[in-house]
Amino acid sequence: MTQLPKIATRWRWLLTISIGGAAWALCPGDLAANARPLAGVFAAVIAGLIVQPAPGGLVVFLGVVAATVTGALAPKSALAGYGDPTVWLVLAACLMARAMTHTGLGRRLAFWFIRVLGRRTLGLGYALVATDVVLAAAIPSNGARAGGVLFPIVKSIAEAYDSHPGPTARRLGAFLVVMVYQCEVIACAMFLTGQASNVLIARLAKTAAGVDLTYGGWFVGGLLPALVSLALVPPLLYRLFPPEITQTPDAPRLAQSELDRLGPLSSAEQVLAGVFALVIALWLTPAIPGVAGMLRAVGLEGLLNYAVVALIGVGALLLTGVLTWEDVTGERFAWDVFLWYGGLVRLAEALGETGLTERFAQVVAGQAAGWAWPVAGLVLVAAYFYAHYAFASITAHATAMYVPFLVVMTAAGAPPLLSAFGLAYASNLCAGLTHYGTTPAPIYFAAGYVTQRAWWRLGLAASLVNLVIWLTIGGLWWRWLGYW
């Protein structure tokens, strides 16, 4: 007989359901008929993603079921999120991440960078960060990148220099762990594919404010502030949390020995590199003047759709044998993301359709009456950023708070595109605050090289630098680009 859930799990379920009930009771009664049950379901789903009584995919699945049972959504409407092209974009990109891991191309790329940059400790860290940035251009699984590809390399290099958790942690391993993770969140912010929730954020921005956060627009907007952050945050960490070993002359030799062991670039890696470059190039084409019109003229308009391009990439990998159908059906992470992402997309959209989000924005905006929009915008972005202390995932944070804050900022007079991008970038950068901020955080923290106190102290310091950079240099850059 199956055992009853543990007490901790039971109280988490109780808290989740209680929050949903409270949202149902507090929802104004003069909104759409389905607003009250949908508010209860949505609040319970967000609470479940935070307190985690069960895996996120299961929480969202139960939320979709509850929405149909309570009459908040018709079955066809509740399941519509799984037909959304952006959901398939994330699924396809996660499958490409599997190919990157299985072929070993990600590890090879990391060792290439280490061979060139790894003679000094700071350069070694930058080699690992450069790998992450390149992979983030098309791999939305930050867990696969930072956890699956980079973390084993970080650990093996630290151990090669006799740096282990405990008394020798500060020799090398502690610094590399902190630097790679803090730069990981910058890589997440740099691309629409930086992590899985970014595509969800783009969809929320379209629904709430009618603005398109395209792949090219996201990358160009984040490029300059990201490069400045990557230039300043690692030296700051180096100063605040210096490693005992500052020179790593053996790292390039270790990297070369790994490359020798991997052998020449395999045919599968060559195909994957070609597909990787093709997909990124096609994602950038809508931003090139005249290209969109040309593709429409020759009947290839489908290439302007990000999801179609991603599916073409997966199809090419399947046809060439780089991926097998067993790889596709066995990729648990990709299908888990598909399940929770599709459900969240539809629940968030439906909640906005009830008018509840707009009502919230009106109330909050009224409190900021008389404020100049730049002041209101700065306060709201900072509040949104540091609210991440209460969240264990970017997804839960963005789903709960992105739309309300975006609507409030635009209601206060802030330009919609500037507001959408500002909150989108903040959604990623704030994950550096804690040791549970996003998927790779627990992996790196659990290695035991860095104490919680040090992690939070360094995360706060990095957050202040990132906020200043992205709100000043970033704001001027977005002005020059015409985003506001």
ABEGO torsion letter per residue (X at the ends): XBBBBBAAAAAAAAAAAAAAAAAAAABBAABBAAAAAAAAAAAAAAAAAAAGABBAAAAAAAAAAAAAAAGABBAAAAAAAAABAAAAAAAAAAAAAAAAAAAGAAAAAAAAAAAAAAABAAAAAAAAAAAAAAAAAABABAAAAAAAAAAAAAAAAAAAAGBBBEAAAAAAAAAAAAAAAAAAAAAAAABAAABAAAAAAAAAAAAAAGBBBBAAAAAAAAAAAAAAAAAAAAAAAAAABBBABABBAAAAAAAAAAAAAAEBBBAAAAAAAAAAAAAAAAAAAAABBGAAAAAAAAGAAAAABAAAAAAAAAAAAAAAGABBAAAAAABAAAAAAAAAAAAAAAAAAAAAAAGAAAAAAAAAAAAABGBBAAAAAAAAAAAAAAAAAABABAAAAAAAAAAAAAAAAAAAGBBAAAAAAAAAAAAAAAAAABAAABAAAAAAAAAGABBAAAAAAAAAAAAAAAAAAAAAAAAAAAAAAGAX
